[in-house]
Amino acid sequence: MKVKYFPDTDTALVEFTDNEVSETKEISENIYIDLDSKGNLVSMTIEHARANAKLEEFSFVEVVGKAS
């Protein structure tokens, strides 16, 4: 997963896979998702990211569960 921030447009792009995008859906006025041909999530775009996603608080934590 990659997170890219474009300060000139205040846009965040979260890339989950490098699959080819077949369709883009508008989730809200400032949030769009890209899907591949099988309907799997490829990426998400957040416009006005500082206000909508609070990027100044961004962190990453990997949570590993117990093996059964």
N, CA, C and O atoms as a Tinker XYZ file with bonds, in Angstrom:
   272  protein
     1  N      0.853000   -1.167000    0.000000    73     2
     2  CA     0.000000    0.000000    0.000000    64     1     3
     3  C      0.897000    1.227000    0.000000    63     2     4     5
     4  O      1.920000    1.275000    0.684000    81     3
     5  N      0.488000    2.219000   -0.785000    73     3     6
     6  CA     1.223000    3.475000   -0.862000    64     5     7
     7  C      0.248000    4.613000   -0.584000    63     6     8     9
     8  O     -0.902000    4.583000   -1.022000    81     7
     9  N      0.721000    5.610000    0.145000    73     7    10
    10  CA    -0.061000    6.820000    0.371000    64     9    11
    11  C      0.743000    7.980000   -0.194000    63    10    12    13
    12  O      1.890000    8.203000    0.192000    81    11
    13  N      0.131000    8.708000   -1.106000    73    11    14
    14  CA     0.788000    9.866000   -1.713000    64    13    15
    15  C     -0.034000   11.108000   -1.399000    63    14    16    17
    16  O     -1.263000   11.074000   -1.439000    81    15
    17  N      0.651000   12.209000   -1.084000    73    15    18
    18  CA    -0.026000   13.469000   -0.816000    64    17    19
    19  C      0.504000   14.528000   -1.776000    63    18    20    21
    20  O      1.713000   14.690000   -1.937000    81    19
    21  N     -0.417000   15.240000   -2.406000    73    19    22
    22  CA    -0.083000   16.289000   -3.365000    64    21    23
    23  C     -0.491000   17.627000   -2.761000    63    22    24    25
    24  O     -1.660000   18.004000   -2.842000    81    23
    25  N      0.464000   18.363000   -2.146000    73    23    26
    26  CA     0.118000   19.594000   -1.443000    64    25    27
    27  C     -0.446000   20.694000   -2.345000    63    26    28    29
    28  O     -1.236000   21.521000   -1.890000    81    27
    29  N     -0.048000   20.710000   -3.613000    73    27    30
    30  CA    -0.533000   21.764000   -4.510000    64    29    31
    31  C     -2.038000   21.677000   -4.754000    63    30    32    33
    32  O     -2.677000   22.686000   -5.053000    81    31
    33  N     -2.611000   20.472000   -4.628000    73    31    34
    34  CA    -4.058000   20.305000   -4.810000    64    33    35
    35  C     -4.736000   19.798000   -3.538000    63    34    36    37
    36  O     -5.948000   19.581000   -3.528000    81    35
    37  N     -3.964000   19.607000   -2.464000    73    35    38
    38  CA    -4.467000   19.073000   -1.192000    64    37    39
    39  C     -5.227000   17.768000   -1.424000    63    38    40    41
    40  O     -6.347000   17.583000   -0.946000    81    39
    41  N     -4.588000   16.876000   -2.166000    73    39    42
    42  CA    -5.188000   15.591000   -2.528000    64    41    43
    43  C     -4.331000   14.449000   -2.007000    63    42    44    45
    44  O     -3.106000   14.467000   -2.128000    81    43
    45  N     -4.997000   13.451000   -1.422000    73    43    46
    46  CA    -4.306000   12.238000   -0.977000    64    45    47
    47  C     -4.737000   11.088000   -1.872000    63    46    48    49
    48  O     -5.908000   10.976000   -2.235000    81    47
    49  N     -3.795000   10.245000   -2.220000    73    47    50
    50  CA    -4.058000    9.066000   -3.031000    64    49    51
    51  C     -3.549000    7.861000   -2.258000    63    50    52    53
    52  O     -2.362000    7.774000   -1.943000    81    51
    53  N     -4.450000    6.929000   -1.952000    73    51    54
    54  CA    -4.088000    5.696000   -1.252000    64    53    55
    55  C     -4.183000    4.578000   -2.283000    63    54    56    57
    56  O     -5.268000    4.268000   -2.776000    81    55
    57  N     -3.041000    3.977000   -2.605000    73    55    58
    58  CA    -2.986000    2.903000   -3.596000    64    57    59
    59  C     -2.872000    1.564000   -2.867000    63    58    60    61
    60  O     -1.929000    1.337000   -2.109000    81    59
    61  N     -3.843000    0.685000   -3.106000    73    59    62
    62  CA    -3.859000   -0.615000   -2.463000    64    61    63
    63  C     -3.210000   -1.692000   -3.330000    63    62    64    65
    64  O     -2.540000   -2.585000   -2.812000    81    63
    65  N     -3.406000   -1.613000   -4.638000    73    63    66
    66  CA    -2.791000   -2.552000   -5.582000    64    65    67
    67  C     -2.365000   -1.783000   -6.820000    63    66    68    69
    68  O     -2.674000   -0.600000   -6.961000    81    67
    69  N     -1.662000   -2.450000   -7.706000    73    67    70
    70  CA    -1.299000   -1.830000   -8.977000    64    69    71
    71  C     -2.143000   -2.378000  -10.122000    63    70    72    73
    72  O     -1.768000   -2.263000  -11.289000    81    71
    73  N     -3.294000   -2.978000   -9.780000    73    71    74
    74  CA    -4.199000   -3.484000  -10.812000    64    73    75
    75  C     -4.704000   -2.350000  -11.690000    63    74    76    77
    76  O     -4.752000   -1.197000  -11.261000    81    75
    77  N     -5.077000   -2.679000  -12.910000    73    75    78
    78  CA    -5.610000   -1.696000  -13.835000    64    77    79
    79  C     -7.000000   -1.255000  -13.381000    63    78    80    81
    80  O     -7.831000   -2.081000  -13.005000    81    79
    81  N     -7.239000    0.036000  -13.420000    73    79    82
    82  CA    -8.523000    0.603000  -13.008000    64    81    83
    83  C     -9.537000    0.438000  -14.129000    63    82    84    85
    84  O     -9.279000    0.816000  -15.272000    81    83
    85  N    -10.699000   -0.133000  -13.794000    73    83    86
    86  CA   -11.780000   -0.304000  -14.759000    64    85    87
    87  C    -12.918000    0.681000  -14.523000    63    86    88    89
    88  O    -13.646000    1.036000  -15.450000    81    87
    89  N    -13.063000    1.119000  -13.272000    73    87    90
    90  CA   -14.198000    1.977000  -12.928000    64    89    91
    91  C    -13.838000    2.856000  -11.745000    63    90    92    93
    92  O    -13.158000    2.418000  -10.818000    81    91
    93  N    -14.298000    4.097000  -11.781000    73    91    94
    94  CA   -14.154000    5.020000  -10.652000    64    93    95
    95  C    -15.535000    5.354000  -10.148000    63    94    96    97
    96  O    -16.429000    5.693000  -10.923000    81    95
    97  N    -15.710000    5.253000   -8.814000    73    95    98
    98  CA   -17.001000    5.566000   -8.200000    64    97    99
    99  C    -16.837000    6.735000   -7.238000    63    98   100   101
   100  O    -15.869000    6.803000   -6.481000    81    99
   101  N    -17.791000    7.646000   -7.279000    73    99   102
   102  CA   -17.807000    8.767000   -6.342000    64   101   103
   103  C    -18.512000    8.310000   -5.070000    63   102   104   105
   104  O    -19.691000    7.959000   -5.100000    81   103
   105  N    -17.794000    8.315000   -3.964000    73   103   106
   106  CA   -18.359000    7.923000   -2.678000    64   105   107
   107  C    -19.029000    9.127000   -2.018000    63   106   108   109
   108  O    -20.103000    9.009000   -1.429000    81   107
   109  N    -18.388000   10.267000   -2.124000    73   107   110
   110  CA   -18.944000   11.532000   -1.644000    64   109   111
   111  C    -18.357000   12.627000   -2.519000    63   110   112   113
   112  O    -17.626000   12.348000   -3.470000    81   111
   113  N    -18.672000   13.848000   -2.203000    73   111   114
   114  CA   -18.208000   14.974000   -3.026000    64   113   115
   115  C    -16.686000   15.013000   -3.156000    63   114   116   117
   116  O    -16.170000   15.491000   -4.166000    81   115
   117  N    -15.953000   14.515000   -2.144000    73   115   118
   118  CA   -14.495000   14.617000   -2.145000    64   117   119
   119  C    -13.765000   13.286000   -2.068000    63   118   120   121
   120  O    -12.544000   13.262000   -1.919000    81   119
   121  N    -14.490000   12.178000   -2.167000    73   119   122
   122  CA   -13.859000   10.867000   -2.050000    64   121   123
   123  C    -14.280000    9.986000   -3.224000    63   122   124   125
   124  O    -15.465000    9.834000   -3.521000    81   123
   125  N    -13.271000    9.411000   -3.881000    73   123   126
   126  CA   -13.492000    8.547000   -5.037000    64   125   127
   127  C    -12.730000    7.256000   -4.834000    63   126   128   129
   128  O    -11.641000    7.257000   -4.260000    81   127
   129  N    -13.300000    6.143000   -5.305000    73   127   130
   130  CA   -12.585000    4.874000   -5.274000    64   129   131
   131  C    -12.445000    4.344000   -6.696000    63   130   132   133
   132  O    -13.322000    4.535000   -7.539000    81   131
   133  N    -11.334000    3.680000   -6.941000    73   131   134
   134  CA   -11.074000    3.037000   -8.221000    64   133   135
   135  C    -11.157000    1.535000   -8.021000    63   134   136   137
   136  O    -10.606000    0.996000   -7.061000    81   135
   137  N    -11.856000    0.856000   -8.941000    73   135   138
   138  CA   -12.040000   -0.585000   -8.879000    64   137   139
   139  C    -11.444000   -1.247000  -10.111000    63   138   140   141
   140  O    -11.407000   -0.652000  -11.188000    81   139
   141  N    -10.973000   -2.492000   -9.951000    73   139   142
   142  CA   -10.481000   -3.237000  -11.106000    64   141   143
   143  C    -11.653000   -3.946000  -11.788000    63   142   144   145
   144  O    -12.803000   -3.760000  -11.388000    81   143
   145  N    -11.380000   -4.736000  -12.789000    73   143   146
   146  CA   -12.436000   -5.390000  -13.576000    64   145   147
   147  C    -13.249000   -6.400000  -12.772000    63   146   148   149
   148  O    -14.348000   -6.774000  -13.182000    81   147
   149  N    -12.718000   -6.849000  -11.623000    73   147   150
   150  CA   -13.437000   -7.799000  -10.773000    64   149   151
   151  C    -14.155000   -7.106000   -9.610000    63   150   152   153
   152  O    -14.762000   -7.765000   -8.766000    81   151
   153  N    -14.079000   -5.776000   -9.575000    73   151   154
   154  CA   -14.735000   -5.025000   -8.505000    64   153   155
   155  C    -13.902000   -4.865000   -7.259000    63   154   156   157
   156  O    -14.405000   -4.406000   -6.233000    81   155
   157  N    -12.627000   -5.237000   -7.324000    73   155   158
   158  CA   -11.732000   -5.095000   -6.173000    64   157   159
   159  C    -11.194000   -3.671000   -6.085000    63   158   160   161
   160  O    -10.963000   -3.019000   -7.103000    81   159
   161  N    -10.997000   -3.198000   -4.855000    73   159   162
   162  CA   -10.497000   -1.854000   -4.614000    64   161   163
   163  C     -9.052000   -1.731000   -5.071000    63   162   164   165
   164  O     -8.198000   -2.524000   -4.673000    81   163
   165  N     -8.780000   -0.738000   -5.904000    73   163   166
   166  CA    -7.428000   -0.461000   -6.386000    64   165   167
   167  C     -6.847000    0.734000   -5.642000    63   166   168   169
   168  O     -5.724000    0.675000   -5.143000    81   167
   169  N     -7.621000    1.830000   -5.567000    73   167   170
   170  CA    -7.132000    3.031000   -4.899000    64   169   171
   171  C     -8.295000    3.906000   -4.446000    63   170   172   173
   172  O     -9.445000    3.709000   -4.839000    81   171
   173  N     -7.950000    4.887000   -3.598000    73   171   174
   174  CA    -8.927000    5.841000   -3.102000    64   173   175
   175  C     -8.302000    7.231000   -3.172000    63   174   176   177
   176  O     -7.159000    7.428000   -2.760000    81   175
   177  N     -9.053000    8.182000   -3.694000    73   175   178
   178  CA    -8.611000    9.560000   -3.779000    64   177   179
   179  C     -9.427000   10.396000   -2.812000    63   178   180   181
   180  O    -10.654000   10.303000   -2.778000    81   179
   181  N     -8.735000   11.219000   -2.020000    73   179   182
   182  CA    -9.397000   12.107000   -1.063000    64   181   183
   183  C     -9.008000   13.537000   -1.408000    63   182   184   185
   184  O     -7.855000   13.935000   -1.244000    81   183
   185  N     -9.974000   14.300000   -1.884000    73   183   186
   186  CA    -9.739000   15.713000   -2.182000    64   185   187
   187  C     -9.970000   16.519000   -0.908000    63   186   188   189
   188  O    -10.726000   16.104000   -0.030000    81   187
   189  N     -9.309000   17.681000   -0.813000    73   187   190
   190  CA    -9.353000   18.509000    0.405000    64   189   191
   191  C     -8.942000   17.638000    1.592000    63   190   192   193
   192  O     -9.607000   17.607000    2.628000    81   191
   193  N     -7.834000   16.939000    1.407000    73   191   194
   194  CA    -7.401000   15.890000    2.332000    64   193   195
   195  C     -7.098000   16.404000    3.737000    63   194   196   197
   196  O     -7.379000   15.703000    4.709000    81   195
   197  N     -6.548000   17.574000    3.871000    73   195   198
   198  CA    -6.230000   18.077000    5.216000    64   197   199
   199  C     -7.490000   18.215000    6.058000    63   198   200   201
   200  O     -7.472000   17.904000    7.249000    81   199
   201  N     -8.572000   18.674000    5.464000    73   199   202
   202  CA    -9.827000   18.826000    6.200000    64   201   203
   203  C    -10.574000   17.503000    6.333000    63   202   204   205
   204  O    -11.158000   17.226000    7.381000    81   203
   205  N    -10.560000   16.689000    5.288000    73   203   206
   206  CA   -11.360000   15.462000    5.274000    64   205   207
   207  C    -10.669000   14.265000    5.918000    63   206   208   209
   208  O    -11.347000   13.385000    6.449000    81   207
   209  N     -9.353000   14.208000    5.887000    73   207   210
   210  CA    -8.651000   13.024000    6.376000    64   209   211
   211  C     -7.690000   13.325000    7.527000    63   210   212   213
   212  O     -7.047000   12.411000    8.044000    81   211
   213  N     -7.586000   14.573000    7.929000    73   211   214
   214  CA    -6.692000   14.970000    9.032000    64   213   215
   215  C     -5.290000   14.388000    8.844000    63   214   216   217
   216  O     -4.781000   13.673000    9.707000    81   215
   217  N     -4.682000   14.704000    7.717000    73   215   218
   218  CA    -3.384000   14.129000    7.367000    64   217   219
   219  C     -2.276000   14.442000    8.357000    63   218   220   221
   220  O     -1.312000   13.683000    8.451000    81   219
   221  N     -2.385000   15.525000    9.088000    73   219   222
   222  CA    -1.328000   15.831000   10.056000    64   221   223
   223  C     -1.260000   14.784000   11.168000    63   222   224   225
   224  O     -0.291000   14.751000   11.926000    81   223
   225  N     -2.289000   13.923000   11.271000    73   223   226
   226  CA    -2.320000   12.867000   12.273000    64   225   227
   227  C     -2.062000   11.491000   11.672000    63   226   228   229
   228  O     -2.348000   10.488000   12.325000    81   227
   229  N     -1.544000   11.405000   10.477000    73   227   230
   230  CA    -1.360000   10.129000    9.779000    64   229   231
   231  C     -0.327000    9.262000   10.490000    63   230   232   233
   232  O      0.750000    9.734000   10.853000    81   231
   233  N     -0.666000    7.989000   10.683000    73   231   234
   234  CA     0.285000    7.025000   11.212000    64   233   235
   235  C     -0.051000    5.647000   10.635000    63   234   236   237
   236  O     -1.134000    5.433000   10.091000    81   235
   237  N      0.888000    4.734000   10.764000    73   235   238
   238  CA     0.697000    3.380000   10.254000    64   237   239
   239  C      1.041000    2.397000   11.361000    63   238   240   241
   240  O      2.111000    2.481000   11.963000    81   239
   241  N      0.142000    1.472000   11.627000    73   239   242
   242  CA     0.368000    0.444000   12.637000    64   241   243
   243  C     -0.055000   -0.892000   12.049000    63   242   244   245
   244  O     -1.187000   -1.039000   11.588000    81   243
   245  N      0.843000   -1.863000   12.063000    73   243   246
   246  CA     0.494000   -3.207000   11.608000    64   245   247
   247  C      0.143000   -4.035000   12.839000    63   246   248   249
   248  O      0.939000   -4.155000   13.771000    81   247
   249  N     -1.060000   -4.604000   12.828000    73   247   250
   250  CA    -1.530000   -5.396000   13.956000    64   249   251
   251  C     -1.488000   -6.869000   13.544000    63   250   252   253
   252  O     -2.140000   -7.271000   12.580000    81   251
   253  N     -0.741000   -7.642000   14.260000    73   251   254
   254  CA    -0.607000   -9.058000   13.955000    64   253   255
   255  C     -1.384000   -9.844000   15.005000    63   254   256   257
   256  O     -1.149000   -9.699000   16.205000    81   255
   257  N     -2.313000  -10.679000   14.537000    73   255   258
   258  CA    -3.128000  -11.476000   15.445000    64   257   259
   259  C     -2.424000  -12.763000   15.828000    63   258   260   261
   260  O     -1.402000  -13.128000   15.245000    81   259
   261  N     -2.978000  -13.438000   16.805000    73   259   262
   262  CA    -2.434000  -14.729000   17.244000    64   261   263
   263  C     -2.775000  -15.815000   16.233000    63   262   264   265
   264  O     -3.857000  -15.801000   15.646000    81   263
   265  N     -1.873000  -16.739000   16.029000    73   263   266
   266  CA    -2.138000  -17.905000   15.177000    64   265   267
   267  C     -2.975000  -18.892000   15.980000    63   266   268   269
   268  O     -2.710000  -19.114000   17.162000    81   267
   269  N     -3.976000  -19.479000   15.351000    73   267   270
   270  CA    -4.814000  -20.457000   16.067000    64   269   271
   271  C     -4.249000  -21.838000   15.976000    63   270   272
   272  O     -4.827000  -22.779000   16.521000    81   271
